[in-house]
Amino acid sequence: MSVYNNLLRMVLLLLVSRETLATAFELQQSSDSTAARSVHSDIRDGTIPRTQQNENEPVPEGIGGEDRALPFKLSSWTKNKYWSMTGKTEDDVMGILGLKGLSIAAQKKHANYAYLQKYRYYMEGKILDNWVIRGDNMDTVWHRLGLTNVPVGTLKSTKAFETYLRFMKRFDRSVKRQYDEGTITYLWTVYRSQQEGQHLANIRTWKNAKRSDSSVKEALGLDTSNYNMNYFKQFQLLPKKEKK
Protein backbone atom coordinates (compact mmCIF):
# COMPACT_ATOMS: atom_id res chain seq x y z
CA MET A 1 0.00 0.00 0.00
CA SER A 2 2.88 2.36 0.82
CA VAL A 3 4.36 1.79 -2.63
CA TYR A 4 1.01 2.68 -4.20
CA ASN A 5 0.74 5.84 -2.10
CA ASN A 6 4.28 6.89 -2.94
CA LEU A 7 3.57 6.37 -6.63
CA LEU A 8 0.47 8.56 -6.40
CA ARG A 9 2.48 11.23 -4.64
CA MET A 10 5.04 11.17 -7.44
CA VAL A 11 2.32 11.50 -10.08
CA LEU A 12 0.81 14.46 -8.26
CA LEU A 13 4.18 16.19 -7.95
CA LEU A 14 4.85 15.62 -11.65
CA LEU A 15 1.52 17.21 -12.46
CA VAL A 16 2.38 20.12 -10.20
CA SER A 17 5.73 20.56 -11.95
CA ARG A 18 4.01 20.49 -15.32
CA GLU A 19 1.53 23.11 -14.16
CA THR A 20 4.36 25.28 -12.84
CA LEU A 21 6.20 25.19 -16.16
CA ALA A 22 3.04 25.84 -18.15
CA THR A 23 2.33 28.99 -16.15
CA ALA A 24 5.89 30.27 -15.86
CA PHE A 25 4.97 33.69 -17.26
CA GLU A 26 1.45 34.01 -15.84
CA LEU A 27 -0.08 32.53 -12.69
CA GLN A 28 -3.58 31.13 -12.82
CA GLN A 29 -5.79 34.22 -12.92
CA SER A 30 -8.34 33.05 -10.43
CA SER A 31 -5.98 31.94 -7.69
CA ASP A 32 -3.49 34.72 -8.36
CA SER A 33 -5.98 37.58 -8.11
CA THR A 34 -7.60 36.12 -5.03
CA ALA A 35 -4.26 35.49 -3.34
CA ALA A 36 -3.01 38.94 -4.35
CA ARG A 37 -5.96 40.57 -2.60
CA SER A 38 -5.26 38.40 0.41
CA VAL A 39 -1.58 39.37 0.49
CA HIS A 40 -2.26 43.10 0.41
CA SER A 41 -5.07 42.93 2.96
CA ASP A 42 -2.91 40.82 5.24
CA ILE A 43 -0.03 43.28 4.91
CA ARG A 44 -2.38 46.01 6.08
CA ASP A 45 -3.69 44.13 9.09
CA GLY A 46 -0.37 42.47 9.86
CA THR A 47 -1.57 38.88 9.76
CA ILE A 48 0.76 37.36 7.16
CA PRO A 49 2.57 34.50 8.91
CA ARG A 50 6.35 34.73 9.05
CA THR A 51 7.24 31.24 10.27
CA GLN A 52 9.05 28.93 7.91
CA GLN A 53 6.84 26.21 6.48
CA ASN A 54 7.66 22.64 7.49
CA GLU A 55 7.28 20.77 4.21
CA ASN A 56 7.04 17.41 5.96
CA GLU A 57 4.36 18.29 8.48
CA PRO A 58 1.13 16.34 7.83
CA VAL A 59 -2.27 18.01 7.67
CA PRO A 60 -4.65 16.53 10.27
CA GLU A 61 -7.17 13.95 9.16
CA GLY A 62 -10.78 14.86 8.59
CA ILE A 63 -10.29 18.53 7.74
CA GLY A 64 -12.61 18.55 4.77
CA GLY A 65 -14.92 16.36 2.73
CA GLU A 66 -13.15 17.00 -0.57
CA ASP A 67 -9.76 16.08 0.87
CA ARG A 68 -11.11 12.73 2.03
CA ALA A 69 -11.32 11.76 -1.64
CA LEU A 70 -7.51 11.66 -1.73
CA PRO A 71 -6.30 8.08 -1.14
CA PHE A 72 -3.32 9.12 0.99
CA LYS A 73 -2.13 11.73 3.45
CA LEU A 74 -0.26 14.71 2.00
CA SER A 75 2.17 17.11 3.61
CA SER A 76 1.10 20.73 4.00
CA TRP A 77 3.47 21.73 1.20
CA THR A 78 2.03 19.16 -1.21
CA LYS A 79 -1.55 20.06 -0.29
CA ASN A 80 -0.82 23.72 -0.99
CA LYS A 81 0.61 22.72 -4.37
CA TYR A 82 -2.47 20.63 -5.08
CA TRP A 83 -4.90 23.36 -4.04
CA SER A 84 -3.07 25.91 -6.16
CA MET A 85 -2.86 23.58 -9.17
CA THR A 86 -6.59 22.84 -9.04
CA GLY A 87 -7.53 26.53 -8.80
CA LYS A 88 -8.68 26.54 -5.18
CA THR A 89 -9.31 30.05 -3.86
CA GLU A 90 -8.72 31.08 -0.27
CA ASP A 91 -12.46 30.73 0.38
CA ASP A 92 -12.29 27.16 -0.96
CA VAL A 93 -9.37 26.33 1.31
CA MET A 94 -11.09 27.90 4.30
CA GLY A 95 -14.09 25.68 3.59
CA ILE A 96 -11.90 22.59 3.38
CA LEU A 97 -10.24 23.51 6.67
CA GLY A 98 -13.57 24.17 8.39
CA LEU A 99 -12.82 27.87 8.89
CA LYS A 100 -15.31 29.45 6.51
CA GLY A 101 -17.91 31.63 8.21
CA LEU A 102 -15.96 31.92 11.45
CA SER A 103 -14.89 35.24 12.89
CA ILE A 104 -11.19 36.07 12.76
CA ALA A 105 -10.94 35.49 16.50
CA ALA A 106 -12.61 32.08 16.15
CA GLN A 107 -10.37 31.18 13.20
CA LYS A 108 -7.25 31.88 15.23
CA LYS A 109 -8.47 29.52 17.96
CA HIS A 110 -9.29 26.76 15.46
CA ALA A 111 -6.96 23.76 15.23
CA ASN A 112 -6.61 24.21 11.46
CA TYR A 113 -5.77 27.92 11.49
CA ALA A 114 -2.05 27.15 11.21
CA TYR A 115 -2.71 25.38 7.91
CA LEU A 116 -4.54 28.42 6.55
CA GLN A 117 -1.49 30.52 7.46
CA LYS A 118 0.75 28.10 5.61
CA TYR A 119 -1.51 28.25 2.57
CA ARG A 120 -1.38 32.06 2.61
CA TYR A 121 2.39 31.96 3.02
CA TYR A 122 2.68 29.58 0.08
CA MET A 123 0.42 31.69 -2.14
CA GLU A 124 2.32 34.84 -1.23
CA GLY A 125 5.47 33.06 -2.40
CA LYS A 126 3.83 32.28 -5.74
CA ILE A 127 2.91 35.93 -6.18
CA LEU A 128 6.47 37.01 -5.38
CA ASP A 129 7.78 34.45 -7.88
CA ASN A 130 5.52 35.98 -10.50
CA TRP A 131 6.74 39.50 -9.73
CA VAL A 132 10.31 38.39 -10.45
CA ILE A 133 9.32 36.48 -13.59
CA ARG A 134 7.49 39.43 -15.10
CA GLY A 135 10.39 41.78 -14.36
CA ASP A 136 9.18 43.91 -11.44
CA ASN A 137 12.19 45.79 -10.06
CA MET A 138 13.13 46.50 -6.47
CA ASP A 139 11.82 50.08 -6.42
CA THR A 140 8.45 48.99 -7.80
CA VAL A 141 7.99 46.31 -5.14
CA TRP A 142 9.29 48.59 -2.38
CA HIS A 143 6.65 51.17 -3.28
CA ARG A 144 3.93 48.56 -3.81
CA LEU A 145 4.43 47.24 -0.29
CA GLY A 146 4.11 50.75 1.13
CA LEU A 147 7.68 50.97 2.40
CA THR A 148 8.73 54.22 0.71
CA ASN A 149 8.07 56.49 3.69
CA VAL A 150 8.56 54.00 6.52
CA PRO A 151 11.35 55.15 8.90
CA VAL A 152 14.43 52.93 8.75
CA GLY A 153 14.31 52.38 12.49
CA THR A 154 10.90 50.68 12.30
CA LEU A 155 11.33 48.74 9.06
CA LYS A 156 12.40 45.48 10.65
CA SER A 157 9.24 45.31 12.75
CA THR A 158 6.86 45.56 9.78
CA LYS A 159 5.28 42.62 7.98
CA ALA A 160 5.73 44.41 4.65
CA PHE A 161 9.51 44.47 5.11
CA GLU A 162 9.51 40.73 5.74
CA THR A 163 7.55 40.30 2.51
CA TYR A 164 10.12 42.47 0.72
CA LEU A 165 12.90 40.23 2.05
CA ARG A 166 11.09 37.22 0.58
CA PHE A 167 10.93 39.05 -2.75
CA MET A 168 14.62 39.98 -2.53
CA LYS A 169 15.61 36.36 -1.97
CA ARG A 170 14.02 35.50 -5.31
CA PHE A 171 15.16 38.67 -7.08
CA ASP A 172 18.79 38.32 -5.97
CA ARG A 173 18.85 34.68 -7.01
CA SER A 174 17.66 35.73 -10.48
CA VAL A 175 20.29 38.47 -10.67
CA LYS A 176 23.07 36.07 -9.67
CA ARG A 177 21.98 33.59 -12.33
CA GLN A 178 22.00 36.31 -14.99
CA TYR A 179 25.40 37.52 -13.78
CA ASP A 180 26.85 34.00 -13.93
CA GLU A 181 25.45 33.61 -17.44
CA GLY A 182 26.95 36.94 -18.54
CA THR A 183 23.63 38.70 -19.13
CA ILE A 184 24.50 41.20 -16.40
CA THR A 185 28.02 42.60 -16.66
CA TYR A 186 28.32 44.67 -13.48
CA LEU A 187 26.44 43.77 -10.32
CA TRP A 188 26.69 47.27 -8.87
CA THR A 189 24.51 48.67 -11.66
CA VAL A 190 21.60 46.58 -10.35
CA TYR A 191 21.77 47.74 -6.73
CA ARG A 192 22.75 51.41 -7.07
CA SER A 193 20.58 54.46 -6.20
CA GLN A 194 18.48 52.78 -3.51
CA GLN A 195 17.02 53.88 -0.21
CA GLU A 196 18.81 52.99 2.99
CA GLY A 197 16.15 50.45 3.89
CA GLN A 198 16.62 48.69 0.57
CA HIS A 199 20.37 48.47 1.17
CA LEU A 200 19.67 46.91 4.56
CA ALA A 201 17.46 44.34 2.84
CA ASN A 202 20.21 43.70 0.29
CA ILE A 203 22.92 42.92 2.80
CA ARG A 204 20.62 40.69 4.83
CA THR A 205 19.70 38.83 1.64
CA TRP A 206 23.36 38.39 0.71
CA LYS A 207 24.22 37.21 4.22
CA ASN A 208 21.45 34.62 4.21
CA ALA A 209 22.53 33.47 0.73
CA LYS A 210 26.16 33.17 1.94
CA ARG A 211 27.49 35.45 -0.79
CA SER A 212 31.27 35.83 -0.82
CA ASP A 213 32.98 39.04 0.27
CA SER A 214 34.11 39.70 -3.29
CA SER A 215 30.57 39.30 -4.61
CA VAL A 216 29.18 41.70 -2.02
CA LYS A 217 31.93 44.25 -2.71
CA GLU A 218 31.12 44.12 -6.40
CA ALA A 219 27.39 44.46 -5.77
CA LEU A 220 28.11 47.51 -3.61
CA GLY A 221 30.29 49.02 -6.31
CA LEU A 222 33.47 48.76 -4.28
CA ASP A 223 35.35 46.85 -6.98
CA THR A 224 34.15 48.23 -10.28
CA SER A 225 32.36 51.57 -10.01
CA ASN A 226 35.10 53.62 -8.36
CA TYR A 227 37.08 55.62 -10.90
CA ASN A 228 40.39 55.07 -9.10
CA MET A 229 39.90 51.35 -8.51
CA ASN A 230 41.86 50.58 -11.68
CA TYR A 231 44.90 52.36 -10.23
CA PHE A 232 44.53 50.43 -7.01
CA LYS A 233 44.59 47.17 -8.96
CA GLN A 234 47.73 48.31 -10.81
CA PHE A 235 49.29 49.21 -7.47
CA GLN A 236 48.68 45.67 -6.24
CA LEU A 237 50.43 44.25 -9.31
CA LEU A 238 53.60 46.31 -8.84
CA PRO A 239 56.65 44.56 -7.39
CA LYS A 240 57.57 45.44 -3.83
CA LYS A 241 60.40 47.66 -4.94
CA GLU A 242 61.37 48.75 -8.43
CA LYS A 243 64.97 49.36 -9.42
CA LYS A 244 65.75 52.89 -10.56
N, C-alpha and C positions, 0 to 999 in steps of 0.2 A: 504493500500500500504506500509505503514511504517513497519507493521508486516512482510510482505513479504520480504522487503529489509533487515530487521534485521535477518530474517531466512537465507537469502542467505549469509549475512556476516558471520553468525555462521558456515555455511557449508564450506565457504572458509577458515576460520580460522582453522577448524578441519582438512581440507586437508593440510593446511600448517603445523600443528602440526604433522600430520602423515608423511609428507615429512621430517620434521626435525628429527624425531625419526629414520626414515629409513636410513638417511644419517649421523647418529651420529658419525661414524668413518671415513667418507670420504665425502667431499662436492661434489656437482655435478661438474664433471671435466670441462665442458665447461664454466660455470659461474665462477668457482673458479679460473681457470687459467687466464681468462680474467680480473677478478677483481684483482687478484694478481699482474698482470702487471700494472694495473692502480694504485694500492696502491704504488708500488715502484717508478713508474714514478712521481706520485704526491708528494711523499716524497722528491724526488730530486728537483722538481720545486716549492715545498712549497705551493701547492694548495689544500691539503686535508683540508676540512672544520673542524672546531673545535667547532662549536656551537652545543648545545644539540638539538636533534631532538624532535619536538613537535608531539607526536603521534596522536594528535587529529586535526591537521591542515589539512584541505581539499585541494586536488590538484585542480587547476582551471579547469573549464569545457573546452572542446574542445581542449585538448592538443594533441590529436592523434586519428587517425581513429580507430585503434584497440581497444583503451580504450572505445570508444563510444559503443562498443558491450556489455560492462558491464551494467546491468540494474540498477545500483545504484552508488552513489558517494562513493569513498573510501578515507580513510585518507592516508597521505603519507606513514605512517608505514605499513599499510595493502597493499598498492600498491607495496611497495618495497618487501614485503613478496611474493606477487603474481608474480611479475616479476622474482624474484629469483626462486620460485617454478617451474615456467614454462620455465626456462632455458634462460631467456632474457639476452643477453650480454649488455655491456655498449653501444655499437653501436646501439643495438635495442632500448634501453631506450632513447638514444639521438634522434633517429628517432621519437619515440612516443612524445617526448617533443618538437619536432620541432627545435632541435639544431644541427642536423647532417649536416655537410658541412659548418658550420659557423666557422669563425676564433675564436680563444680563446677570443679575445677582444669583438667580436660580441656576443659570448655566454654569457659572463659576463654581458652584457647589456640586455640580453633577459629576459623576465618576468619569464620564466621557469627554469632559471639557478639555482635558489635556490633548486629546486626539484632534479636536477642532483647532486648537492652537497649532498643532503640528501641520495640519492641512493648510492653514493660513500661511504658515511659515514656508511651506513647500510652494504654494502658489505665488507668494511674493518672490521667491527665487526664480520661478519661471518668468515672471514679469521682468525682473532685473536681467535675466538672460536675454530676453527679447530687446530690451533697451540697448544692450551691447551689440547684438546682432544687427539692429537697424541703424547703428551708428550714432546714438545719442552720446554727446560728449560730457565731460565732467561738469562744466559750467551749467549746462542744461539741466542735468539731474540735480545738481546742488540747488538751483533755483526752484525746480519742480518740488523738491522736498521741503521748501520753505526755510532753507538754512542761510539765505543771503544776509539777513540782518540779525542773525542769532549771535550774541556775544561769544567770543572764543572761550571764555571761562565757563560757560554753561553748556557748550556743545556736547561734551562727553556724557551728559546726563539726559540727553534727548533721544527719543526713539528714532527720530528722523536721521540723526547722525549715525546710529547703528545700521539703519537701512542703507545709508550712503556707503558705509564701510563694506557692506555686502556687495553693493554695486562695484566698488573699487576693486574688490578681490577679483571679480570677473573682468572688469575693464583692464586692469593691470596685466592679468594673464593673457588677454588678447594682444595688448601692446607688446609684451615680451615675445610672444609667438611671431608677431610681425617683424620685430627687431631681429630675431634670430633668422628669419627668412630673408631679411634684407629689404623688406618693404618700407620699414622706417630706418632712416640713416642715423639720426641723432635723437637719443632718448630725451634730452633736455628740452627739445622743441615741443614735446607732448605736454610736459608738466610746468612750463613757464607761465608767468602772469596769472597766478592763482591767489586766492585769498589765504590768509594764514590758517584758517580752519581746514581748508583743502590740503595744504601742505602737511598739517598734522595727520590727516587721514592717509596721505601718501606714505609717510614714514612708518605709520603703524601697519599699513598694508605690506610694505616691503619687509618689515621686521617679521611679520607673521609668515610671509612667503620665503623667508630665509634668503633674501637677496644678498649677494656679495657686496663688500664695501665698494669695490670698483664699479659695480652696476649702479649702486645708489649715488655715488659721486657723479657718474655720468648723467643720471636722471636729474640730478640737481644742477647740472651745468658746471660742475667743478673741474671737469676734465676737458671739455670741448668748447664751451661757449666763451671762456675768458680769452681776451685778445692776446694776452701775454703768456698763455699756457704753452704755446709752441716754443717760446724761448726757454721756459722752464724745462721742457722735455730735452731741448738741445743741451742745456746746462747739465742735465743728468747723464748725458752721453759723453761729455767731455772727460778726458783722463784726469786723474787727480792733480797732476801738475804738468804743464806743457813746457818744453824746452824753448828758450828764447833763441 
